[in-house]
Amino acid sequence: MKRNLTVFKIPAKALEDPELAEYIDSLIKDVLTKQRALIKAKIAGSINKRQHISQLAKSLAQKDFVEVTTGQWARFAFLRQNLILFNQIVAESMAKKVEEDKNDETLDDDPDDHDKHDRRNRERLWTDKEFWEFIDTLLDQLHDDAEQQPTTELRKRVWDKNFTESLQDDLQMFPASDKNASIRPSDGKSISDWQRAIHQELVW
């Protein structure tokens, strides 16, 4: 955003004032936190309703003037596919937590059993509120994998493949109905300046 102040209609002098800059930063964080909660709720709802990706994209875009591209379809699909995976992981974590609680007394009575203690210290048990941390962790791993490639072109190809595969899986899992079969993503040629800035600078 700081690299595109004009696009987002933020005066450069606003960031020169420490108090105002801090207020803007706090405001943006608050908005993003609320938007993340809303996005997760909409994705969860789309899973329950078995909506096609075009319906989910329309719901997330909210406004007709927002052009939704194939790249964004792929990223929405990535989020949905991984919310399904995350929900499974959370269910497994809850089951493991229940089992661990049952074994707590045994662990306490046998402090020399280092293997059990090490297992509990190593294994991450996820909760429902940690979805976005899960996504951030996954993106970091995918980024590290892509960075292993020797050229920029190969790195981009490996990176994009993650989202393309998610979209392919999503289209199979949530096929189009007759009603939305003709809906297509935007080709991106007519998007606004502010949206293009987001695509180029801020989209993962």
C-alpha angles and dihedrals in degrees: 000000000000089000091054105042094143093052092051092041095239116146112236090227090061090071092048090068106078094208094047092045090051091049092050090048091050091047093051092048091051092050092047092049091053092045092051090054090048093048092050091049092050093048091049090050091050090054092053091046092042091229123184114249090253090060092048091048091051090050093050095044089052094183128073092222092065110094112217113207132199088256090059091046087056093050093047087050090049090055093046095047091049093046087058089050092044092052089054091049091049091051090051091047091052091051091049091048091054090050091048091051089054090052096045094099091050091051092048091049093050108044091162092066093100095170092063092046092048091050092053092047093050103043117085116218110201126210130205092255093061100069096115092047087052090052092047090050091048093049090050090053093048090047091052090050092051092048089061089072115100099228137043091239093054092045090054092046093052091044094049091045090068092061096039091055091047090054092048091050091046094051089053093047095044107029122190120266123219088263097059100025092106096049112113132183120251119268088226095237096114101042120131125255094253092051092047089052090054091048093051101038111021111029116100 
